[in-house]
Amino acid sequence: MNYRLFYHSNTCRKSTTVALIAFFSILLSVSFVPSLVKAQSPITARVDRNTITIDEQVVLNVTITGDFLKIPQPDLNDIGPFIVVSSSTSTQVSIVNGEMTSQSVFIYHLQPLQEGELEIGAIGVNIDGMLYQTDPIQLEVFASGSPLVPQSQNSPDSDTPPVRPGEEFFVIADVDNPNPYLGQQIIYTFRIYQALGFPPGQPDYTPPSFTDFWSQEIVAPSHYTTELNGIGYTVTEIITALFPANLGSITIEPASLVIPGGLLSPDIRLEAEPVQVEVKPLPEQGKPENFSGAVGHYTIDAMLSESEVVVNNPVTLLVEIKGTGNIETLAEPALPEMEAWRLFESKSFSNFDTENGKVGGTRSFERLVVPGQAGELTFEPIRFSYYDPEAQAYQTISTDPIVITVLPDDSQPALPTVVSFNNNEEESVNLITSDIRHIKPVPATLSVGATLSVVWQTVYWVAWILPLFAVVAIQIWQQRHQRLKTDPAFARDQRAKRQALNTLNEVQSASSKERASAAGRALLGYLSDKLNKPTSGLTTAGLLQLLRESRLQTQQIERIEALLNQIDIGRFAPISAGDAESITEETRSLIDDLEKSFNRRRKR
């Protein structure tokens, strides 16, 4: 009996020990699970401050991070005694080593409904059937006009320091290469930093004038988020490609940004620091004779519109230069001298694109060419030279030779060919008949014959004079053709109106805003070609001063100024189809008027 009692007591002790161990294990595991779930929770929340007055707003930032494509909206049903005044969202998706991560920041402006110690309730989100929640956030709301107690920390879920005054917005401007060669592309980047939780109104960006540069905005502004000094920012980048047009030290004026204020707050004006650029001349060593100023990296190709053509019939020669660089200013490559071909005036057009953050595209030249003899003709290679800043060397590229079959013109009668079938020279002339041809007396009057004599005299002299005129005309054409190849300023002057009208014609079916923008490009391009000076980098005041120095009529300068102002307004405000048509027609009329003035000045 004692044995049994002793055995039973020992068994109870062992069972009790096992039960206690199991109980504490379960208790520890249960207490550990919430912290584990919390550590892995994809949702966090923070506020910009923990003490406010009843008439102020608090900014709540809810961040959801994960590897899912569609991020659900957070649930604010238990937000507490607050109303949502406004909200906004920013999303960033990144793919690293094939793994996608997305992050969305939901920004809410909350207005408290009462004073005292308030609580923003747990904010939840349902992801793949699982509910994740943030911890509640405590706020202290004072009466209007009460001094606020300095806060020592942010919300429990946030280790981000508060945004101090002056850190809500700031701007930075820089270039990727402050020491470029003349004509080398550099990238000017204007960055707008906006602290998370401080969404402004629609900002007004004023770019620098970019004097002494050809300029072209690359793409629409891009957005991303980053962190500086522990503060999260949304960054907007505005990128502009620049091509230096002058040597030496050039200062890019400050770009500015105006953030509109509210009813009781003034506008915020931000201005970036000026950017200094030192432009180097292109090296003289190794410069090819046919170098025309192109800088960048290019390829060249050429083709004829037909592979077979009848002699003296025209075909179209298309020369395309592709690559990165200042496409719009590329000069047409000189064509090789070929006696079998006649060359006529060309037209050019450009297509732009962006590759690896650089401006580039295709510059195309079309020209009518006429083969002057039948047979298998070869259009010799066309050479083009440019300076490659990356290789720091001049490069010469060329097209492949083009072979074309030129057929004789069957519509032209062949000249008679006399063939002798008798090898005996003495008998080469045979007697056909022996009839006697009687001599007839000449009539006393030759009225018809006299008329014919006068006609033939006229034909005779015309036949002598026409070749002289033809020689003079050919000489003038050759001189003009040679000047077009050797004098870039003359070539730009001659093609100015045609290129401007082509620019207008290419966008006839485009949107109203694009048509207005094309009118501005056409007018500035025309003036640049006529004056042989860059105009795209000038301010309006600088352009007007340049036009006054060129002795244009005051009325024409005023029309140019009014038209450019109207086009500038269309860049920032909606423009109707009627306004776009009016701008286009005024541009055509103005270019025609300017062309007449330039031609009159040339004849003086």
C-alpha positions as CSV (number, residue, x, y, z in Angstrom):
1,M,0.0,0.0,0.0
2,N,2.8,2.3,0.9
3,Y,4.5,1.3,-2.3
4,R,1.6,2.1,-4.3
5,L,1.1,5.4,-2.6
6,F,4.8,6.3,-3.2
7,Y,4.6,5.3,-6.8
8,H,1.4,7.4,-7.4
9,S,3.0,10.5,-5.9
10,N,6.0,10.2,-8.1
11,T,3.8,9.9,-11.2
12,C,1.9,13.0,-10.3
13,R,5.1,15.0,-9.8
14,K,6.2,14.0,-13.3
15,S,2.9,14.8,-14.9
16,T,2.8,18.2,-13.1
17,T,6.3,19.0,-14.4
18,V,5.4,18.0,-18.0
19,A,2.2,20.1,-17.8
20,L,4.1,23.2,-16.5
21,I,6.7,22.9,-19.2
22,A,4.0,22.6,-21.9
23,F,2.0,25.5,-20.4
24,F,5.0,27.9,-20.4
25,S,6.0,26.8,-23.9
26,I,2.6,27.6,-25.2
27,L,2.5,30.9,-23.3
28,L,5.9,31.9,-24.7
29,S,5.0,30.9,-28.2
30,V,1.7,32.8,-28.1
31,S,3.4,35.9,-26.7
32,F,6.1,35.6,-29.4
33,V,3.7,35.2,-32.4
34,P,2.3,38.8,-32.4
35,S,5.8,40.3,-32.3
36,L,6.8,38.0,-35.2
37,V,3.7,39.0,-37.2
38,K,4.3,42.6,-36.4
39,A,7.9,42.4,-37.6
40,Q,6.7,41.0,-40.9
41,S,3.7,43.3,-41.3
42,P,3.7,45.0,-44.7
43,I,1.9,48.1,-43.3
44,T,3.3,50.9,-41.2
45,A,1.8,54.3,-40.2
46,R,3.3,57.5,-38.8
47,V,2.2,61.1,-38.3
48,D,4.2,64.3,-38.9
49,R,3.7,65.4,-35.3
50,N,2.0,64.2,-32.1
51,T,0.7,67.6,-30.8
52,I,-1.5,70.0,-32.7
53,T,-4.3,72.5,-32.0
54,I,-7.9,72.0,-32.9
55,D,-7.7,74.2,-36.0
56,E,-4.6,72.4,-37.4
57,Q,-4.3,69.3,-39.5
58,V,-2.1,66.3,-38.9
59,V,-0.5,64.4,-41.9
60,L,-0.8,60.6,-41.7
61,N,1.4,58.5,-43.9
62,V,0.5,54.9,-44.3
63,T,3.1,52.8,-46.1
64,I,2.4,49.4,-47.6
65,T,5.3,47.4,-48.9
66,G,5.3,43.9,-50.6
67,D,5.9,41.8,-53.6
68,F,2.4,42.2,-55.1
69,L,1.3,44.0,-58.2
70,K,-1.9,45.5,-56.9
71,I,-1.7,47.2,-53.5
72,P,-5.0,47.4,-51.8
73,Q,-6.4,50.5,-50.1
74,P,-5.9,50.7,-46.3
75,D,-9.0,50.5,-44.1
76,L,-9.6,53.8,-42.1
77,N,-13.0,52.9,-40.7
78,D,-11.6,53.0,-37.1
79,I,-9.6,56.1,-37.5
80,G,-11.2,57.8,-34.5
81,P,-12.5,61.4,-34.0
82,F,-11.0,62.8,-37.2
83,I,-12.1,63.6,-40.7
84,V,-10.1,63.1,-43.9
85,V,-9.7,66.5,-45.5
86,S,-7.6,65.3,-48.5
87,S,-5.5,62.3,-49.6
88,S,-2.9,61.4,-52.2
89,T,-0.9,58.4,-53.2
90,S,2.6,57.7,-54.5
91,T,3.8,54.3,-55.7
92,Q,7.2,53.0,-56.5
93,V,7.9,49.6,-58.1
94,S,11.5,48.1,-58.3
95,I,12.7,44.9,-59.9
96,V,16.1,43.6,-58.6
97,N,17.5,40.2,-59.8
98,G,14.0,39.3,-61.1
99,E,12.3,40.0,-57.8
100,M,9.6,42.7,-57.7
101,T,9.0,45.0,-54.8
102,S,6.3,47.6,-54.7
103,Q,5.8,50.4,-52.1
104,S,2.8,52.7,-51.9
105,V,2.6,55.7,-49.6
106,F,-1.0,56.8,-48.8
107,I,-1.0,60.4,-47.4
108,Y,-4.0,61.7,-45.5
109,H,-4.6,65.2,-44.1
110,L,-6.7,64.7,-40.9
111,Q,-8.7,67.3,-39.1
112,P,-9.4,66.6,-35.4
113,L,-13.0,66.9,-34.2
114,Q,-12.3,67.5,-30.5
115,E,-9.6,68.5,-28.1
116,G,-7.8,66.3,-25.6
117,E,-5.8,63.1,-25.9
118,L,-7.0,61.4,-29.1
119,E,-6.1,58.1,-30.7
120,I,-5.9,57.3,-34.4
121,G,-7.1,53.7,-34.4
122,A,-5.4,50.7,-35.9
123,I,-5.3,50.9,-39.7
124,G,-5.7,47.6,-41.5
125,V,-5.1,46.1,-44.9
126,N,-6.2,42.7,-46.3
127,I,-3.6,41.0,-48.4
128,D,-4.1,37.5,-49.7
129,G,-6.8,36.8,-47.2
130,M,-4.7,37.9,-44.2
131,L,-5.5,41.0,-42.1
132,Y,-2.5,43.2,-41.1
133,Q,-2.9,46.2,-38.8
134,T,-0.8,49.0,-37.4
135,D,-0.6,50.0,-33.8
136,P,-2.8,52.9,-32.7
137,I,-1.2,56.4,-32.7
138,Q,-1.7,58.8,-29.8
139,L,-2.2,62.5,-30.4
140,E,-2.7,65.4,-28.1
141,V,-5.0,68.1,-29.4
142,F,-5.0,71.5,-27.7
143,A,-7.4,74.4,-27.9
144,S,-6.9,77.0,-30.6
145,G,-4.0,79.4,-29.8
146,S,-2.6,77.2,-27.0
147,P,1.2,76.8,-26.8
148,L,2.2,73.4,-27.9
149,V,4.3,71.1,-25.7
150,P,7.5,70.1,-27.7
151,Q,7.2,66.5,-28.7
152,S,10.1,64.2,-28.0
153,Q,9.1,61.4,-30.4
154,N,7.0,60.5,-33.4
155,S,4.4,57.8,-33.6
156,P,5.3,54.4,-32.1
157,D,5.7,52.9,-35.6
158,S,8.0,55.5,-36.9
159,D,11.7,56.2,-36.3
160,T,11.8,59.0,-38.9
161,P,12.8,62.4,-37.5
162,P,10.3,65.2,-37.9
163,V,10.5,67.6,-40.9
164,R,11.9,70.9,-39.8
165,P,10.9,74.2,-41.3
166,G,12.7,74.7,-44.6
167,E,13.1,71.0,-45.2
168,E,9.6,70.5,-46.7
169,F,10.7,71.5,-50.2
170,F,14.0,72.3,-51.9
171,V,15.6,72.1,-55.4
172,I,18.9,71.1,-56.8
173,A,20.3,71.6,-60.4
174,D,23.5,70.0,-61.9
175,V,25.0,68.8,-65.1
176,D,26.5,65.4,-65.7
177,N,29.6,66.8,-67.4
178,P,30.8,70.3,-66.5
179,N,33.7,70.3,-68.9
180,P,32.3,69.3,-72.3
181,Y,33.7,69.8,-75.8
182,L,32.0,72.3,-78.2
183,G,28.8,70.6,-79.4
184,Q,29.0,67.7,-77.0
185,Q,25.8,66.7,-75.4
186,I,25.5,67.2,-71.6
187,I,22.5,66.6,-69.4
188,Y,21.0,69.3,-67.2
189,T,18.9,67.9,-64.4
190,F,16.6,70.0,-62.1
191,R,15.4,68.0,-59.1
192,I,12.4,69.0,-56.9
193,Y,12.5,67.4,-53.4
194,Q,9.1,67.3,-51.7
195,A,8.9,65.8,-48.2
196,L,6.4,63.0,-47.8
197,G,3.2,64.3,-46.3
198,F,3.6,67.8,-47.8
199,P,1.8,67.6,-51.2
200,P,1.9,71.1,-52.9
201,G,-0.4,72.5,-55.5
202,Q,0.6,72.6,-59.1
203,P,4.1,74.0,-59.1
204,D,5.3,76.4,-61.8
205,Y,8.7,75.6,-63.2
206,T,10.7,78.3,-65.0
207,P,13.8,76.8,-66.8
208,P,17.0,78.7,-67.4
209,S,17.3,80.6,-70.6
210,F,20.2,78.3,-71.7
211,T,22.0,81.1,-73.5
212,D,24.9,79.8,-75.5
213,F,23.4,76.3,-75.8
214,W,21.1,74.4,-78.1
215,S,18.6,72.9,-75.7
216,Q,15.9,70.1,-75.9
217,E,13.8,68.7,-73.1
218,I,14.4,64.9,-73.1
219,V,11.2,63.3,-71.6
220,A,8.3,64.2,-69.4
221,P,9.3,64.7,-65.7
222,S,10.0,61.5,-63.8
223,H,9.2,60.7,-60.2
224,Y,10.7,58.5,-57.5
225,T,11.1,58.4,-53.7
226,T,14.3,58.7,-51.7
227,E,15.5,59.4,-48.1
228,L,17.8,62.2,-47.0
229,N,18.9,62.6,-43.4
230,G,16.2,60.1,-42.3
231,I,13.4,62.1,-44.1
232,G,11.5,60.6,-47.0
233,Y,11.1,62.7,-50.1
234,T,9.3,62.4,-53.4
235,V,11.8,63.6,-56.1
236,T,10.7,65.0,-59.5
237,E,13.4,65.2,-62.2
238,I,13.2,67.5,-65.2
239,I,15.9,66.6,-67.7
240,T,17.1,68.8,-70.5
241,A,19.8,68.0,-73.1
242,L,22.2,70.8,-73.8
243,F,24.7,71.3,-76.7
244,P,27.3,74.0,-76.1
245,A,27.4,76.5,-79.0
246,N,30.2,78.7,-77.7
247,L,33.6,78.2,-76.1
248,G,34.9,79.2,-72.7
249,S,33.2,79.6,-69.3
250,I,29.4,79.6,-69.5
251,T,27.1,80.1,-66.5
252,I,23.7,78.4,-66.7
253,E,21.3,80.8,-64.9
254,P,19.3,79.5,-61.9
255,A,16.1,77.6,-62.6
256,S,13.2,78.4,-60.3
257,L,10.1,76.8,-59.0
258,V,7.0,78.5,-57.5
259,I,4.8,76.4,-55.2
260,P,1.4,78.1,-54.8
261,G,0.3,78.8,-51.3
262,G,-3.1,78.6,-49.7
263,L,-5.6,81.2,-48.7
264,L,-3.6,82.3,-45.7
265,S,-0.1,81.3,-46.8
266,P,2.1,82.9,-49.4
267,D,3.6,81.3,-52.5
268,I,7.0,79.5,-52.0
269,R,9.7,80.4,-54.5
270,L,12.7,78.1,-54.8
271,E,15.7,78.8,-56.9
272,A,18.6,76.4,-57.7
273,E,22.2,77.5,-57.7
274,P,23.8,78.6,-61.0
275,V,25.7,75.9,-62.8
276,Q,29.2,76.6,-64.3
277,V,30.2,74.9,-67.5
278,E,33.7,75.1,-69.1
279,V,33.5,74.3,-72.8
280,K,36.6,73.0,-74.6
281,P,37.4,73.4,-78.3
282,L,37.6,70.3,-80.5
283,P,41.1,69.2,-81.1
284,E,42.7,70.2,-84.4
285,Q,44.9,67.1,-84.6
286,G,43.3,64.4,-86.8
287,K,40.4,66.6,-88.0
288,P,39.2,65.3,-91.4
289,E,38.8,67.7,-94.3
290,N,35.1,66.9,-94.6
291,F,34.4,67.5,-90.9
292,S,31.3,69.8,-90.5
293,G,31.0,70.1,-86.7
294,A,29.1,67.0,-85.8
295,V,29.8,65.7,-82.3
296,G,28.4,62.4,-80.8
297,H,28.2,58.9,-82.2
298,Y,26.6,58.1,-85.6
299,T,26.0,55.6,-88.4
300,I,25.3,56.4,-92.0
301,D,23.2,54.6,-94.6
302,A,22.1,55.4,-98.2
303,M,19.7,53.9,-100.7
304,L,18.2,54.7,-104.1
305,S,14.4,54.5,-104.6
306,E,14.9,52.2,-107.7
307,S,17.3,49.4,-108.6
308,E,16.5,49.9,-112.3
309,V,15.8,53.1,-114.2
310,V,15.7,54.5,-117.8
311,V,18.5,56.9,-118.6
312,N,17.8,60.5,-117.9
313,N,15.0,59.7,-115.5
314,P,15.3,60.8,-111.9
315,V,15.5,58.5,-108.9
316,T,15.5,59.6,-105.2
317,L,18.6,59.3,-103.1
318,L,18.0,58.9,-99.4
319,V,20.9,59.4,-97.0
320,E,20.2,58.7,-93.2
321,I,22.5,59.6,-90.3
322,K,21.4,57.9,-87.1
323,G,22.9,58.2,-83.6
324,T,23.1,60.4,-80.5
325,G,23.9,64.0,-80.7
326,N,22.5,67.3,-82.0
327,I,20.6,65.7,-84.8
328,E,18.9,68.9,-86.0
329,T,22.1,70.7,-86.8
330,L,23.8,67.9,-88.8
331,A,24.9,69.2,-92.2
332,E,24.3,67.2,-95.3
333,P,27.3,65.1,-96.3
334,A,29.1,66.1,-99.4
335,L,28.3,63.8,-102.3
336,P,31.2,62.4,-104.4
337,E,31.9,63.8,-107.8
338,M,30.5,61.5,-110.5
339,E,30.3,62.5,-114.2
340,A,27.6,60.0,-114.9
341,W,25.1,61.6,-112.5
342,R,23.4,64.9,-112.3
343,L,22.4,66.1,-108.8
344,F,19.6,68.3,-107.8
345,E,18.7,70.2,-104.6
346,S,17.8,68.3,-101.5
347,K,15.4,68.5,-98.6
348,S,15.9,67.3,-95.1
349,F,13.9,66.2,-92.0
350,S,14.6,64.9,-88.5
351,N,13.1,62.4,-86.1
352,F,14.1,62.5,-82.5
353,D,14.2,59.9,-79.8
354,T,15.9,59.2,-76.5
355,E,18.3,56.3,-75.9
356,N,20.0,55.6,-72.5
357,G,19.2,59.1,-71.3
358,K,20.7,60.8,-74.4
359,V,19.0,62.7,-77.2
360,G,19.4,61.3,-80.6
361,G,17.4,60.2,-83.6
362,T,17.7,60.3,-87.4
363,R,18.6,63.1,-89.8
364,S,17.4,62.3,-93.3
365,F,18.4,63.9,-96.6
366,E,16.5,63.4,-99.8
367,R,17.8,64.4,-103.2
368,L,16.8,63.8,-106.8
369,V,19.6,62.3,-108.9
370,V,19.6,61.6,-112.7
371,P,21.8,59.0,-114.4
372,G,23.2,60.4,-117.6
373,Q,24.3,57.2,-119.4
374,A,23.0,53.7,-119.8
375,G,24.6,50.6,-118.2
376,E,25.5,49.4,-114.8
377,L,26.3,52.5,-112.8
378,T,27.7,52.8,-109.3
379,F,26.8,55.5,-106.8
380,E,30.1,56.0,-105.0
381,P,30.3,55.8,-101.1
382,I,29.2,58.9,-99.2
383,R,31.6,59.8,-96.4
384,F,30.7,61.6,-93.1
385,S,33.0,62.6,-90.3
386,Y,32.2,63.4,-86.6
387,Y,34.0,63.8,-83.3
388,D,33.4,61.0,-80.7
389,P,33.9,62.5,-77.2
390,E,33.9,59.0,-75.6
391,A,36.7,57.8,-77.9
392,Q,38.2,61.3,-77.9
393,A,38.9,60.9,-81.6
394,Y,37.5,61.9,-85.0
395,Q,35.6,59.1,-86.8
396,T,34.9,58.8,-90.6
397,I,32.1,56.6,-91.7
398,S,30.8,55.9,-95.2
399,T,27.9,54.2,-97.0
400,D,28.2,51.2,-99.1
401,P,28.4,51.7,-102.9
402,I,25.0,51.4,-104.7
403,V,24.8,49.7,-108.0
404,I,21.9,50.5,-110.3
405,T,20.9,49.3,-113.8
406,V,20.3,52.2,-116.2
407,L,18.4,51.2,-119.3
408,P,18.6,53.0,-122.7
409,D,15.7,55.2,-123.6
410,D,13.8,53.4,-126.4
411,S,11.6,56.3,-127.2
412,Q,14.6,58.2,-128.7
413,P,15.1,57.3,-132.4
414,A,18.5,55.7,-133.2
415,L,20.9,57.5,-135.5
416,P,21.1,55.9,-139.0
417,T,24.1,53.6,-139.5
418,V,25.6,53.1,-143.0
419,V,27.0,49.7,-143.5
420,S,28.9,48.6,-146.7
421,F,28.3,45.0,-147.8
422,N,30.9,45.2,-150.7
423,N,34.5,44.6,-149.9
424,N,35.6,46.1,-153.2
425,E,36.1,49.8,-152.6
426,E,36.0,50.6,-156.3
427,E,32.6,49.0,-156.6
428,S,31.2,50.2,-153.4
429,V,28.9,52.7,-155.3
430,N,26.6,50.8,-157.8
431,L,24.7,52.3,-160.7
432,I,21.0,51.8,-160.0
433,T,19.5,53.5,-163.0
434,S,20.7,55.4,-166.0
435,D,17.7,57.8,-166.6
436,I,18.7,61.3,-167.5
437,R,17.5,64.0,-165.0
438,H,16.6,67.1,-166.9
439,I,17.6,70.5,-165.6
440,K,14.7,72.7,-164.7
441,P,14.7,76.5,-164.9
442,V,14.4,78.5,-161.6
443,P,11.1,80.3,-161.2
444,A,11.2,84.1,-161.5
445,T,9.8,84.6,-157.9
446,L,10.4,82.6,-154.8
447,S,7.9,84.0,-152.4
448,V,7.5,80.7,-150.5
449,G,11.2,80.1,-150.6
450,A,12.0,83.5,-149.3
451,T,9.7,82.9,-146.3
452,L,11.3,79.6,-145.6
453,S,14.7,81.2,-145.9
454,V,13.8,83.7,-143.2
455,V,12.5,80.9,-141.0
456,W,15.6,78.8,-141.4
457,Q,17.8,81.8,-140.6
458,T,15.9,82.3,-137.3
459,V,16.3,78.6,-136.5
460,Y,20.0,78.8,-137.5
461,W,20.7,81.7,-135.1
462,V,18.6,80.2,-132.3
463,A,20.5,76.9,-132.7
464,W,23.8,78.9,-132.2
465,I,22.5,81.0,-129.3
466,L,20.8,78.3,-127.2
467,P,24.0,76.3,-126.4
468,L,25.6,79.6,-125.2
469,F,22.7,80.1,-122.8
470,A,22.9,76.5,-121.8
471,V,26.6,76.8,-121.0
472,V,26.0,79.9,-118.9
473,A,23.1,78.3,-117.0
474,I,25.2,75.2,-116.3
475,Q,28.0,77.4,-115.1
476,I,25.7,79.3,-112.7
477,W,24.2,76.0,-111.4
478,Q,27.6,74.5,-110.8
479,Q,28.8,77.6,-108.9
480,R,25.7,77.6,-106.8
481,H,25.9,73.8,-106.2
482,Q,29.6,74.2,-105.2
483,R,28.7,77.0,-102.8
484,L,26.0,75.0,-101.2
485,K,28.6,72.3,-100.4
486,T,31.3,74.6,-99.2
487,D,29.4,77.5,-97.5
488,P,27.2,76.2,-94.6
489,A,25.8,79.7,-94.0
490,F,24.6,80.0,-97.6
491,A,23.2,76.5,-97.5
492,R,21.2,77.2,-94.3
493,D,19.9,80.5,-95.9
494,Q,18.7,78.7,-99.0
495,R,16.9,75.9,-97.2
496,A,15.4,77.9,-94.4
497,K,12.0,78.6,-95.8
498,R,11.5,75.1,-97.2
499,Q,12.5,73.4,-93.9
500,A,10.2,75.7,-91.9
501,L,7.2,74.9,-94.1
502,N,8.0,71.2,-94.0
503,T,8.0,71.4,-90.2
504,L,4.5,73.0,-90.3
505,N,3.2,70.5,-92.9
506,E,4.4,67.5,-90.9
507,V,2.0,68.2,-88.0
508,Q,-1.1,69.2,-89.9
509,S,-3.0,66.2,-88.4
510,A,-1.4,66.4,-84.9
511,S,-3.0,67.9,-81.7
512,S,-3.5,71.6,-81.3
513,K,-0.7,71.9,-78.7
514,E,1.8,70.0,-80.9
515,R,0.9,72.2,-83.9
516,A,1.5,75.4,-81.9
517,S,4.8,74.0,-80.6
518,A,5.8,73.1,-84.2
519,A,5.0,76.7,-85.3
520,G,7.5,77.9,-82.7
521,R,10.2,75.5,-83.8
522,A,9.6,76.4,-87.5
523,L,9.9,80.2,-86.8
524,L,13.0,79.9,-84.6
525,G,14.6,77.4,-87.0
526,Y,13.9,79.8,-89.9
527,L,15.4,82.8,-88.1
528,S,18.4,80.7,-87.0
529,D,19.1,79.6,-90.6
530,K,18.6,83.0,-92.0
531,L,20.8,84.8,-89.4
532,N,23.3,81.9,-89.2
533,K,23.1,82.0,-85.4
534,P,21.5,79.7,-82.8
535,T,18.2,81.0,-81.4
536,S,16.8,78.1,-79.3
537,G,18.9,79.0,-76.3
538,L,18.1,82.7,-76.3
539,T,15.6,84.4,-74.1
540,T,12.8,86.3,-75.9
541,A,14.6,89.6,-75.0
542,G,17.9,88.2,-76.4
543,L,16.2,87.1,-79.6
544,L,14.5,90.4,-80.1
545,Q,17.9,92.2,-79.6
546,L,19.4,89.9,-82.2
547,L,16.6,90.7,-84.7
548,R,17.1,94.5,-84.2
549,E,20.8,94.1,-84.9
550,S,19.9,92.3,-88.1
551,R,18.0,95.4,-89.2
552,L,14.6,93.8,-89.6
553,Q,11.6,96.1,-89.8
554,T,10.1,97.1,-86.5
555,Q,6.7,95.8,-87.6
556,Q,8.1,92.4,-88.3
557,I,9.9,92.2,-85.0
558,E,6.7,93.1,-83.2
559,R,4.8,90.3,-85.1
560,I,7.5,87.8,-84.1
561,E,7.3,88.9,-80.5
562,A,3.5,88.6,-80.4
563,L,3.5,85.2,-82.1
564,L,6.2,83.8,-79.7
565,N,4.2,85.1,-76.7
566,Q,1.1,83.4,-78.0
567,I,2.9,80.1,-78.5
568,D,4.4,80.3,-75.0
569,I,0.9,80.8,-73.5
570,G,-0.1,77.6,-75.3
571,R,2.6,75.6,-73.6
572,F,1.0,76.1,-70.2
573,A,-2.7,76.5,-71.0
574,P,-5.2,74.6,-73.1
575,I,-5.2,75.7,-76.8
576,S,-8.2,75.3,-79.1
577,A,-8.0,73.9,-82.7
578,G,-9.0,77.4,-84.0
579,D,-6.1,79.0,-82.0
580,A,-3.7,76.4,-83.4
581,E,-4.8,77.1,-86.9
582,S,-4.5,80.8,-86.4
583,I,-0.9,80.4,-85.0
584,T,0.0,78.2,-88.0
585,E,-1.3,80.6,-90.6
586,E,0.4,83.6,-88.9
587,T,3.6,81.6,-88.9
588,R,3.3,80.9,-92.7
589,S,2.5,84.5,-93.4
590,L,5.3,85.9,-91.3
591,I,7.9,83.6,-92.9
592,D,6.7,84.6,-96.4
593,D,7.0,88.3,-95.4
594,L,10.5,87.8,-93.8
595,E,11.6,85.8,-96.9
596,K,10.8,88.8,-99.1
597,S,12.6,91.2,-96.8
598,F,15.8,89.0,-96.8
599,N,15.7,88.6,-100.6
600,R,15.4,92.4,-101.1
601,R,18.4,93.0,-98.8
602,R,20.4,90.4,-100.7
603,K,19.7,92.2,-104.0
604,R,21.0,95.6,-102.7
